[in-house]
Amino acid sequence: MKNINKGQLVEMVAKQTELSKKDVSMVMETLLDVITEEIRKGHKVTITGFGTFKTTKRAARQGRNPQTGESIKIPAATMPKFKAGKGLKDAVK
């Protein structure tokens, strides 16, 4: 399995759209910033055919330190979540 980083993704999009890497990079950074800000506010961001970004609440719970076996308290947290849409799921099958 090949891993593709952000720079390679920018390069591929620039090649396909014939836009400059600088422009594609700026759009990608802005898109990620907007998605991050909206889910930080508790909003759900849906890109039809691709998927949905949202946050979920994770309750506080008891855990165990694997090195010492000591019981520890893991605090509640808000976590980002992505759910793939039908179009993405179908494309990957």
C-alpha angles and dihedrals in degrees: 000000000000121000118218118202128205094264092054091047091052089050093051093048091047091052094049095045097036089230123134119268088239092057094045091048091051092050092047093049091048092048092051091046092051093047091048093049094048096050089044086059089052096256124137117234115205124189104190112237092011109059151268130278118203143139129253131197117239115202124231112264144172118261137176129238102236093210099050103018088231117150113244134185115239109204125230114268143184110233132191116242134191124199116193116233126230094261093055093044092050092047092053096048 
